[in-house]
């Protein structure tokens, strides 16, 4: 029993270093292909100290734990509940889960969304993909749509 307690302390006292998993750190720039046929130019600054968390454009994500952030655009004000987690024992890519709730800026329409995705590095490129199902309710009824977003970013460090 003392041996197991010792192993437990060692495991949690010394988190895995970034050398033990894929390190997503860097300045990344590229495009995201949006479902409406448009392309969005993006720039992500990622800082990762170890295998337990990362910062993406100033937002902290602890792997395996839900992060909450306020986001939106000209039409929507949204609260996003996001989680990144290592997908396999090799720790070479991240799974992404998201749930969103919000209202449009007029306050007349509500929004709910849920989806999944992944993030991985191949060579000098970071790839992010997500598939999110949306549901909106307003005066004219309920609308449903799905967004399939794929991003390809090149390291510019």
Residue pairs with C-beta under 8 A, 6 or more apart in sequence:
15 50
15 51
15 52
16 50
16 51
16 52
16 91
17 50
17 51
18 25
18 48
18 49
18 50
18 51
20 51
20 91
21 51
21 86
21 91
21 92
22 91
22 92
22 93
22 94
22 120
22 121
23 48
24 46
24 48
24 54
24 94
24 119
24 121
24 126
25 46
25 47
25 48
25 54
26 46
26 126
26 155
26 156
26 157
27 43
27 44
27 45
27 46
27 155
27 156
27 157
28 43
28 44
28 45
28 46
28 126
28 153
28 154
28 155
28 156
29 41
29 42
29 43
29 44
29 153
29 154
29 156
30 41
30 42
30 125
30 126
30 151
30 152
30 153
30 154
31 39
31 40
31 41
31 42
31 151
31 152
31 153
32 39
32 40
32 42
32 128
32 149
32 150
32 151
33 39
33 149
33 150
33 151
34 40
34 147
34 149
35 145
35 146
35 147
35 148
35 149
42 151
42 153
44 56
44 57
44 126
44 153
45 55
45 56
45 57
45 58
46 54
46 55
46 56
47 54
47 55
48 54
48 55
51 63
51 86
51 91
52 62
52 63
53 60
53 61
53 62
53 63
54 60
54 61
54 63
54 84
55 61
59 67
59 69
60 67
61 67
61 82
61 83
61 84
63 84
63 85
63 86
63 94
64 83
64 85
64 86
65 83
66 81
66 82
66 83
67 81
67 82
67 83
68 79
68 80
68 81
68 82
69 79
69 80
69 82
70 77
70 78
70 79
70 80
71 78
71 79
71 80
72 78
72 102
74 105
75 104
75 105
76 102
76 103
76 104
76 105
76 111
77 102
77 103
77 104
77 105
78 100
78 101
78 102
78 111
79 100
79 101
79 102
80 98
80 99
80 100
81 98
81 99
81 100
82 96
82 97
82 98
83 96
83 97
83 98
84 94
84 95
84 96
84 119
85 94
85 95
85 97
86 93
86 94
86 95
87 93
87 94
87 95
87 118
92 120
93 118
93 119
93 120
93 121
94 118
94 119
94 120
95 116
95 117
95 118
96 116
96 117
96 118
96 119
96 128
96 130
97 115
97 116
98 113
98 114
98 115
98 116
98 117
98 130
98 132
99 113
99 114
100 111
100 112
100 113
100 114
100 132
101 110
101 111
101 112
101 113
102 110
102 111
103 109
103 110
103 111
104 111
104 138
108 138
108 139
109 136
109 137
109 138
109 139
110 136
110 137
110 138
111 134
111 135
111 136
112 134
112 135
112 136
113 132
113 133
113 134
113 135
114 132
114 133
115 130
115 131
115 132
115 133
115 147
116 130
116 131
117 128
117 129
117 130
117 131
117 132
117 149
118 127
118 128
118 129
119 126
119 127
119 128
120 126
120 127
121 127
124 154
124 155
125 152
125 153
125 154
125 155
126 151
126 152
126 153
126 155
127 150
127 151
127 152
127 153
128 149
128 150
128 151
128 153
129 148
129 149
129 150
129 151
130 147
130 148
130 149
131 146
131 147
131 148
131 149
132 146
132 147
132 149
133 144
133 145
133 146
134 144
134 145
134 146
134 147
135 142
135 143
135 144
136 142
136 143
136 144
137 143
